[in-house]
Amino acid sequence: MYTKNNSKFFITFGPLQHLDNKNVVFGEVIDGFSIIENLKSLAGNGGTPLKTALITKSGEIEMLNRN
């Protein structure tokens, strides 16, 4: 999905060789993995979603020091 500054946001479920050495990859699911599994169930052949998934109430999570 494109934003106003032409950035892309991907949720991936496996390796994507065509993105190697071209994009910054970051992120980790620390809670709510069942939501990711639900999103995965919407994936159709070739990456085209079977239904629309709307992500709301997203943002930064304050991280506690894990040391």
N, C-alpha and C positions, 0 to 999 in steps of 0.2 A: 504494500500500500504506500502511496506517495503522500508526503506532507507538503506544506507550503515551501519548505526549504529543500525539496527534492530528495529528502532522506527516505530510506526504505526500512520497514520493520518486518522481519520474518520470524515465524515460529517454525522451527524445523524438527523433524522426527528422525533424522538420520543424516549420514554424510551427503554433502552436495558438492561434488568436485568442481562444478562450474563456478562456484563462489570462492574457491581457494585462491589465495593471494590477491583478491580483489576487494574484499570487504572486511570490516572489523567485526569480529564475532565475540560476544560477551553475554553473560547472563547465566543464571542457574535457578532452577526451581527449588525453593527451600520449603514451600508449603503449598498445598492445594494441587498436588500432582494429578488428582482425579479430574480436575478441570482440563488439564493438558490432554489426558486420555480421552475426554469427551470431544475436545477439538480434533484430535486425531481421527476419531470415528466419522468426522465430517469430510475427510479427505477422499476425493474421488481419484480416478485414474489420471495420471499425468499431472497431479497437483491441483486440479481444478476442484474447488469445494463443491460438495453436493448441496449444501445449504449455507446461508449467510451466518457468520458468527460475529457478534458485536461485542467488543471489549470495552467495558465501562469501568469507572472507578479505579483506574490504573494510576500508577505514579511510583514515586520512590518510596522504598521502605527503609526506615532508619535501622541500620545494622548495629548490633551490639558487638563490642570487642570480643573476638573469639580466642584471644590469646590466653 
